[in-house]
């Protein structure tokens, strides 16, 4: 009588990052090979995000990435962590629900100008004003690239596309102004050709306790080539960084930007294209996570720690 084969023991390898673990590294974070067009700015955004996660060194299982629909929304496929791909424009409520339900997770959402400012514009507005603790990275290429060159909410007036062969006539969305007036507590802007700056902006956003947004100008080389050359010194453009106040009492500091001044941030947002790059706005405001946590605590104190079943039974008793 033959004996059954003995299977090899299963060895569980602990996730990278966190106390007592190997540091989180790019080789651990890389998932599927990116499928963007060669030369797409989104490659640089992904590379910078890997660097951000390496610096933060979160436990790998506590990182979550979400996205909607579009070229940039393929992001979760290329990061080896928990994630989700939701319907067009609806990634923010999906991501916000995870943030509110799981305080131990670090939630990131990714999308493009169409996903964020068009079909998802309403969700962006409410996610910002509620100040849920999460980070949203908007890769703005000013065109619908996945559907082969259609006018997007940020396409400039005169932009010729399949939907506007005569040239776009509508006033484009101003991303910075939109985010500021919506109520986001951290608003920054970068450019896919400025890798160190982009990494710094995403790192600061991830460390912010609240709803943080970074808009990144990310060129679509197939359908909007050269769109952001005006901010690229290597293409003859002018890079205009925002110098933040150092509060060092120097005369030069008077001209520097105070990121807690909303009016000053709006003035920067109204600058002619290609505009300014850096932190426009950063303030501390209670997050929806904290407010709901406080509400639960107060309710438990009021009900003397009653279980969910006891609360239901009490409610039904009052209805008799």
Buried (B, 14 or more C-beta within 10 A) or exposed (E): EEEEEEEEEEEEEEBBBBEEEEEBBEEBBBEEEBEBBEEBBBBBBBBBBBBBBBBBBBBBBBBBBBBBBBBBBBBBBBBBBBBBBBEBBBBBBBBBEBBBEEEEBBBBBBBBBBBBBBBBBEBBBBBBBBBBBBBBBBBBBBBBBBBEBBBBBBBBEEBEBEBBEEEBEEEBBBBBBBBBBBBBBBBBBBBBBBBEBBBBBBBBBBEBBBBBBBBBBBBBBBBBEEBBBBBBEEEEBEBBEBEBBEEEEEEEBEEBBBBEBBEBBBEBBEEEEBBBBBBBBBBEEEBBBBEEEEEEEEEEEEEEEBEEEEEEEEEEEEEE
